Amino acid sequence: MDDLTQDAGWATWPNLVTVVRLAFLPVFVCLAFSTDHRAWAAWLLGALGATDWVDGHLARRFNQVSNVGKIIDPVADRLLVGTSVISVAMLGAVPWWFAVATFSREILVSVLTLALAALGAARIDVLWWGKVSTFALMAAYPLFLLCSNPHNAPLAGWQSILQVLTWVIGTFGLGVAWVVLAGYVKPALAALRTGRAARKR
């Protein structure tokens, strides 16, 4: 069965979740920069990050994998990561060095993914530790925001405690993310050889 036969079309539950995620990104930005409701912005950002798991689960559960979804889901992921990282850093909730280390890794992954696709490489399965690092970082950024106050107001006791825990989660996630990136080198080369071999048949 080819990919066209398996295409579930654009009107699917996973694609709806992805579109909703994209639609609420401006709401997050508005809450973060135009109001003092950082807690609301943090919870919304956390919810948007969780939808990345939801749409993938729905696609597998209801067999609704679509060509449209394969395009808009990664786009939504990159927009969500970029918006959250830059926004949280601009608000002073996380140091710029941490944000740059996170964002540069995402850019590098995107560039390598596009390069491999252009070279005809076969599909590479996501490593389990890659999922762990992504989960940790997508949890850390909303928590960093939750542990900050507008107008540089002093942190509450619970915020100080949560901030320490968030640094543990965030540092772990960022460190693993870069290690996993190095771990993709061997599978990427194998996928490139497989893809080229398939085209020669």
C-alpha positions, -999 to +999 in steps of 0.1 A: +000+000+000+016+033-010+016+066+009-013+081-011-036+052-002-026+057+035-032+094+034-061+102+057-067+137+041-066+171+058-098+168+079-085+147+108-085+150+145-047+152+147-046+181+122-073+199+142-052+197+173-022+210+154-042+239+140-055+248+175-020+247+188-009+272+161-040+294+167-032+297+204+004+307+200-005+344+195-027+342+226+003+330+246+024+359+232-003+384+241-006+370+276+032+370+281+039+405+268+007+425+271-005+415+305+009+406+339-007+372+339+025+352+335+010+322+353-017+320+327+008+323+300+029+296+316+000+271+319-011+278+283+025+272+271+026+239+290-008+229+275+004+237+240+035+217+245+014+187+256-006+188+224+025+176+205+020+142+222-018+144+217-019+148+179+007+120+175-014+097+197-046+105+178-029+099+145-018+064+156-050+056+175-074+064+147-051+056+118-053+092+107-018+098+094-020+124+066+004+141+042-009+174+054-002+164+090+034+154+081+040+190+070+021+211+095+030+191+126+068+197+124+061+233+114+039+238+145+066+221+166+093+244+154+071+275+158+061+264+193+097+258+204+110+290+188+082+312+202+085+297+237+123+299+239+126+334+226+096+347+246+107+333+279+142+346+274+129+381+264+109+382+296+140+375+316+127+342+330+157+322+316+193+334+307+200+340+271+228+315+270+204+288+279+179+299+253+205+302+226+218+267+234+182+253+232+173+272+200+205+266+181+201+228+187+166+230+172+178+250+142+206+224+136+181+195+138+158+213+113+187+220+089+200+184+091+165+170+086+159+190+055+194+182+042+188+145+047+154+146+030+169+165+000+196+138-003+170+111-003+178+095+030+154+070+045+132+078+075+150+079+109+132+068+139+132+092+169+154+080+197+138+074+230+162+097+248+154+123+222+117+122+233+128+124+270+149+155+263+121+172+244+097+165+272+121+179+298+127+211+278+090+216+270+082+212+307+111+235+318+103+266+298+067+270+311+081+264+346+108+290+341+080+314+332+060+304+362+090+310+384+093+346+372+073+378+381+066+409+360+084+441+370+111+421+387+089+415+417+105+392+444+098+355+440+074+338+464+088+309+485+072+283+463+086+299+432+122+298+446+119+261+454+103+254+420+130+273+402+157+251+416+138+220+404+132+236+370+169+242+366+175+205+372+149+195+347+160+221+321+198+214+324+191+176+322+169+181+291+194+204+273+224+182+280+206+151+268+193+169+237+229+177+226+241+142+234+212+127+214+220+150+185+255+134+183+238+100+186+219+106+154+250+108+133+253+070+128+216+064+121+216+094+097+245+080+077+228+046+076+195+062+064+214+080+037+229+048+024+196+030+026+178+058+007+204+060-020+204+022-024+166+022-028+168+048-056+193+027-075+169-002-077 
